[in-house]
Amino acid sequence: MSSDGNYTPPKVWTWEKPKGEGDGNWRYAAINRPVAGPTHEAELPVGKHPLQLYSRATPNGVKVTVMLEELLAAGHKGAEYDAWLIDIGKGDQFGSGFVGVNPNSKIPALMDRSGPKPRRVFESGSILLYLAEKFGAFLPKDPDKRTEAINWLFWQMGSTPYIGGGFGHFYHYAPVKIEYAINRFALEAKRQLDVLDRHLADNAYLAGDEYSIADMASWPWYGGLAQGTQYGAGEFLNVQEYTHVIRWMKAIAERPAVKRGRKVNRAIGNPAEQLHERHDASDFETKTQDKVGKGE
């Protein structure tokens, strides 16, 4: 890996398999590769509910667990689900069962077993839209508002890779800090926050006055930036200047379903905020990591 600014790309790029974390590599470098498909045979577990979620509480995973908890809170009993933890650090996403649900090997992935045959749904935005249409919830009925919600849903899906794979990677994860890359993506992160802030100056939520899947998609990413928790970059990005984003972030963070959804498939941080697997609503009271093994 060259870090002196004198790197010249070869005529044909070839993959040099990394030796592992350390040795100048990103922490997940050892499990990534430039081809698709499974690396090993591994069946996925199946629980008792029609909806089976295979995920981890990254921002993309949180989108879906928040949506499922919001559906249950709104009285949609058919949204009961089993959530299974996919350890992306160990490469669970490259197991044959997971690849069968999502050939792109990214979390989250959902299997809907409520019909005559199982149906796979992958990509977080697709899962949100699928669930909204399945249950007739969190997607406005008014055509103008519905279109606005979908506009912002697709905006998030198209824009946020510059936050995660761009700013987050080079600012927080990359083993070599590259000034050009950090400046390039910090500029884009702030531009996106400004897009949101200007819109939210005149709207309670992204689709107007109605909380929707557009908010559920965007909140885990941009809410995290506004809180200063995402990549620990709040001060660096001076997020306090985005007052309307902060108001929106705080309002959503106080929703009980959001508080529950953030815990599901979480495997880092405060043990009281970690529910590795979720199979029943009672799990939030008895199976968070601070209670496991304590007989509660």
Secondary structure, 3 states (H helix, E strand, C coil): CCCCCCCCCCCCCCCCCCCCCECCECCCHHHCCCCCCCCECCCCCCCCCCEEEEECCCHHHHHHHHHHHHHHHCCCHHHCEEEEECCCCCCHHHEHHHHHHCCCCCCCEEEECCCCCCEEEECHHHHHHHHHHHHCCCCCCCHHHHHHHHHHHHHHHHHCHHHHHHHHHHHHHCCCCCHHHHHHHHHHHHHHHHHHHHHHCCCCECCECCCCHHHHHHHHHHHHHHHCCHHHCHHHHCHHHCHHHHHHHHHHHCCHHHHHHHHECCCCCCHHHCECCECCCCHHHHCCCCCCCCCC
